[in-house]
Amino acid sequence: MKNKYIIGALLVGIISLFASCSDDNDSNPTLIQPKEFVLNTPAYANATIDLEKSTGLELTWSQPKYTADNAPINATYEVQVSPTNSFTVSTDEAAADESGEKVPDYAVLSNTTQKCNISASAEEMDKALVKILKWTEGNVPAEQEMYVRVNAYILEGTSRLNPVASNSVKLNVKPYYIELKDAVPTMWYLVGNMFGGKWAGDKNIGVDALPMFLKPNFSYDKKTGAGEIEYTNYFLTDEFDEKAESAVAGFKILPSSFDWNYSMDGGGKLKDNIAYRGSTNSDGGHILAGADGYYTITLNTANNTATMVKYEGNVTNYGTIQIATSLDDFASDTPMLPYNTEGVENHAWYYVMEVPAGQTVSFKFKIAGSWDTNWGYGAEDGAVNMYGKCEANGHNIGLTEGKYCISFNDITGAFSIVKL
């Protein structure tokens, strides 16, 4: 991950960013333990914040002094929330306590940053209050005190070096009841020339952005939704279009925010060329296959790393894949659309389905004009599952009312559904 881990191992690290700019290692700054840093009191601190009507709460802070001369450091910052201004046991620590004796008094929000500002999720803050104070639907107070602070640390691998917490700021909020559920798995989207030639300008999933696949049988983080997602298909190597002045096979991967500052970019025709931009201003270029062929991209949404390696399994070319539904009693085929649009062999397909209000629809994947080859999933017909690995002649997959982008991979048998 480019420019993310820059502190050397052990207790005192040498900052490689500075080492690359000078041959005089004695001049490189040394990591020290900060004593404090300041979370600024926001202008809205004296108002009552309606969490249900808010999206993000803007927070800013000063940089902790991690070097003697306060040189810029790639510190990581997380936001912590408490209803009592006590930060002793987090909700994660309490959940991991098998004895059940630990009682949480604060929660850590999922998004982190390496800047000195963030838009903290109002929904996550509300969920933290509901979880810590154990509110039910009928006993949420009209107003609630909430204390916010920022915790800073240097991330090296999985180690958090030299953590330090800011002061806390008291906010008055209007909370609301929200049912506590496991987080939806984090999704990233494929955009670019390999996928319709569009670059997510309109952020339309199923139009100019195509979701990667959730991995069958993978246990995603219940709090954050983080884990591994993947995509297997046929890729082209670099073919430069002089008229368009771009690589016709190039593409990138965007997070669900569609923020280009946090995209997965490429650096050339290498199987491991995918790198996380990580809020830097540099554009790493298009992602490209090393040679024409089948590849699997695996993206870890917990640490924002990705690999692209050759797929070595057997492949059958079905030409097209259809979807059949209970809307017409499975009487007709509807063609799914290809992920790859560059006139090459394709094995990943998608279909946008809208299930009418109050209804449940079942569907299966199949080849054109025949039920000899079809795929389904689940313990019984109509069971609702958002991802898995299909079986030949498996059960009908169910969906309740709503609009969805349904994806199917005829190489791996994986299907994945994103609600729009």
N, C-alpha and C positions, 0 to 999 in steps of 0.2 A: 504494500500500500504506500504509494509515493508520498514522501514528506510527512508521514504521520508519526512514525516512531523514530524520534531523533535523539533520544536520551540513551546514553550508553548503559551497559549492564552494571549490576551491583549497586552500592549505596550512592556513589558519586559518579555521574555520567558526564561524558564529553559530548557536546552538541555537534553532531556531524554536519549540520547545516552550515555552521561557522567554519568547521574544519575544511570543508570543500572550498571555502573562499580564501583560505590562508594556509601557508605552509608552517606558520609559527604556532605550534600547538600550545605553547605556554600562554598565548593570548586568548585561548578559547575560554569562555565563561564556565563556571562550575555550578552544578545544581545545588541549591540550598533549600532548607525547609522554611517556607513562608510562615509568618506568625498570624497574619490576618489579611483580609481584603474586604472591600466595601461593596455591598449590594445597594444600589441607589434606591431611594424612596420614590416610587413612581408618582406622577401627578394625580393619578386616580385613587391614591391611598386613602383620601378623606371621603370618598364616595362609597356607596354600597354597590358592589359589582354583581350584576345578574349573571350567574354562571351559565344558565340555560340559553341566554340570548347572546353570550359572548363566544368567540371562537378562540382567540389567543390573548394572553395578557403579556404585554411587552415588558421585559425586564432588562436592565443594564447594570454593569458592575465594572470595577477597576480590575486590572491585571494583578494577580498575586506576584510578589517579588520572589521569583525563583532563581535569580542570579544576583550577585552583589551589585551590579550596575543596572539591574532590572531590564536586561536584554529580552527581546521578544521570544517567547517560548510557546510551543504547541501544546498548551495545557488543554485538558478536556474538562468541560463543565457540565454538571447535572443539577437539576432543580429539585429541591426537597420541600415537602408540604406537610404541615402539622396543624391540627386544630387546637393544640394546647401549648405550643412553643417548646415542646419537649422532643428532642431528636435522639432517643436512646435505642429504640427497637423499630426497625423498618417493617413494613408489611411483608416483604420478602423473607426477612429473618424469622418472623413469626410463623409464616407458612411452612418454612423448612424445619421448624421445631417440632419433632415427633412427639415430645412430651405434652405439647399444648400449653405449656406454662408461660411462654412469652406472649405478651400483649403488645400489639403495635401502637406506636404513637406518632409515626410519620410514614410517608410514602415517597418514593423516588420516581419522578416522571420519566417516561421512556426515552424521550428525545434528548440527545446531548449535542454540544456544540464546541467548536474550538475558537469561536469568537467571544467577545465580551458582551453579547446581547442574545436574546432569544425571545420568541413568541411562545410562551408556555401554554399548553393546552388547557383551556377552561374545563373541557369535558373530563380530562384526566384528573384535574384538581377536584372536581365534584365527586368522581368515583372514589378518590382517596378518602374524602370526608365520609362518604356513605360506608365504605369498608371499615374505617377506623372506629367510627361512632356507631356502627351497626344500625343505621336507620332502616326502618321499613317504610313502605309507601305512605302510610298514614301519619308518620311522626317526624317528618322533616321540618325543622324550624324555619321561621320566616327569614331570620338572619343568623349568621354564624361568623365567629372570628376565625381567621385562617392566617397562619404564619408561614412565610416563604423565605427560604435561604438557598444559597448556591454552594455546592461542594466542588472544589477543584482538585485535580490530580494529574500526574503525568502517566499516560498509558504506555506501557512497554510490554508487548505481548498481551498476556492476561493479567499482568501485575499492575496495581495502582500505586505509583510511587508518590511520596510526599503529599498526601492529601491534606487539604485545609478547607475549613468551612467559613463562609462569610457571616456577617451579622444577619439576623432575621428581620423581616419587615412584616408588620401587622396589617392585614387587609380585612375589610368587612365585606362579606359576600352574602348573596341570596342563593342558597343551594336548592337543588331539586332532586327528586328521587330518580335514580337510574338503576335498572336491573344489572347486577354484576354478572357478566358472562366472560368466558375465555376470549381473549383477543382474537380478532380475525387474522389469519396468517398474512404477513407482510408481502405485498406483491410489487414486482417491477415490470416494466413494459419495454418491448422491443419496438424500435422505431428506425426509419431510414430506408435506404434504397432497396434492401432485400425484402422489405415488408411494405410494399405499396408505394415506395418512393416518397412517403410523407414523413415529416419530422415532428409529429405531435403538436403542430401549431395550434390546433383546436382542442387538444387533450381529449379527443373522442375515442374511448376504448371500443375496439371493434371496428374502427374506421381508420384512424391514423396512429393508433397505438395498440399493440397486441400483447396480451399478458403472457408471461412465462408460465410454467406448469408447477403446481404444488406437487411435492414428492409423495407417492403412495407410502403409507405406513410410517411417515416421519412425524415425530412428536414436536410440534411447534410450541414455543414459549407461551404459556397461558396468559402471561401478563402483557407481553409486548408483541406477540405474534411472530417473533423473529425465528429464523430457521433457514433451511436450504430450499431453493426453488431451482428448476432446471428447464432446459429446452434442448431437444434433439431433432436434427433435420439435416438436409443436404445444404452445404454452403459452397459459395464460389470464392475463389481467390480474387485478388485485386485486378479489375479490368477498368482502366481509366477511360472515361468518356470525355474526349477533348472538348466537345461542344458544351457539355454540362459542367466541365471542369471539376469533376468529382468521380470517386470510385463507385461504379454502378453496383458493386457488391457490398459496399460499406453500410454499417449500421451502428447504433449505440443502444444503451439500455438506460431507461429513466426510472426514477422512483415514483411512487404514487403521487407525490407532490408535483411532478413534472417540472421540477426545478433543475435547470441545466447546470447549476453550480455543484450539484451532487450526482451527476451522471456517471455511468460506467463508460469509459472511452477506450480507444485502442491506440497502439503505437507502432503498428506494422504487421507484416504477415508472419506472426508467430502464434503457436498454439496457446501460449500463456500471456498474450499481449494485453489482456483486459486489466484496466486499472481504474480505481475510484478517484474521481476528480477531487472530492472532499473539500468543497467550498473554495478551491483555488481558482484563480482567473485563467489559468492556462488550459487550452483545449488540446486534449491528447489525440485528437483525430478519430477517424473511423475504426471500428473493430473489423478485422478481416481474417478470413481463414488462411492457413499456411499453404493449402493446396485444395483444389476442388475435392469435395467428399463429405462424408457424414461426420458430424461433430456433436458433442454434448457440452452445453454450457451449464455450469453449476455455480450459482450465486448464493453466498452466505449472507443473509440480511442482518445477522447479528454483528458481524465484524466488517461488512462491506468489502468482501473479497470475492473474486470470481476466477474461474478457470475455463478453458476451452480445449477439450481433448478429443481425439479421434474416437468415433464410435466403431467398435469392432464386431458387433453382432450381425446376425442375418437380417436382410431387409427384403420385404416383398412390396412390389410396386402395384398398388390397387388402382392407380389412375385417379379416381375421385372417391370421396367418402360422402355418404348421405346421412341425413338424420330423419328418423321417422317418429311420429308422436301420436299420442292418444287423442289429439285434437280432431283427427279424422279416422280414429280407430286403426292407426298404423297402415292405412290403405295406400299412402303415396310416399314417394321419396322427395326430400328437399336437399339439394346440393349444399354441402358445407363449403366455405370459402377457404382458399389456400393461404397459409402464412407466407410462403415464398411466392413472389410475383415476378421473378425475373426469367420466366420461361424455363425453369429447371425442375427437376423431379422434386415433388413436395410430399411430406408425410405428416405435417401438422396442419390441423384444420380448425375453423371456428365458425360459430353460428350465433347470431344475436336473437334470443327468444324472449318474447313478452308474454307472461302468463296472466290471463285476465283476473281481475279482482274476485276473490272468493273461490277461485278454482285451484286445483292441483293437476299438473300435467305430467305424464310419463313419457319417456323417450328412450330410443336406442340408437346406436351407431351401426351402419351397415354399408355393404357395397351396393353399387347401383343395380337395380332391377332384379335383385335376388336376396333371399334370406339365408342362402347357404353359408354366407360369411357375415356374422353380426356380432356385436359386442354389447354387453351390459354389465351391471354392477349392483352389489347390495345383497342383503340377506333375504329380501323378499321384493316382489314387484311393488313399485311405487315408493320405496323407501327413499328419503331425501338424503343425499350425500353430495358434498361439494367437491370432493376430489377422491381419487383412488386409482387402482389399476384394473381395467376392465377384463372380463373373462369372455371367452367365446360362448355365445348363446346364453349370456348371463341375464340377470333380472332387469326389468325396466327400471330406469332411474327416475325418481320423482323430483318435482320442483313446485313450490308454492307460488302464490301470486308475486309478481315483480318482473323486472327486466334484467336479463342475464347475458353475459358473454360466455358461451360454452365452447371449450377447446378439447380436442381429441388428437392423440398422437398414435398413428397406426403402426409405428415401429415398436414403441414401448407398451402400448395399450393404456397409457396414462390418460385420464381425463381430468379437467380442472374447470371450475365454474367461478366466475367473478360477478358479483351483483353490481349492477350499474345504477 
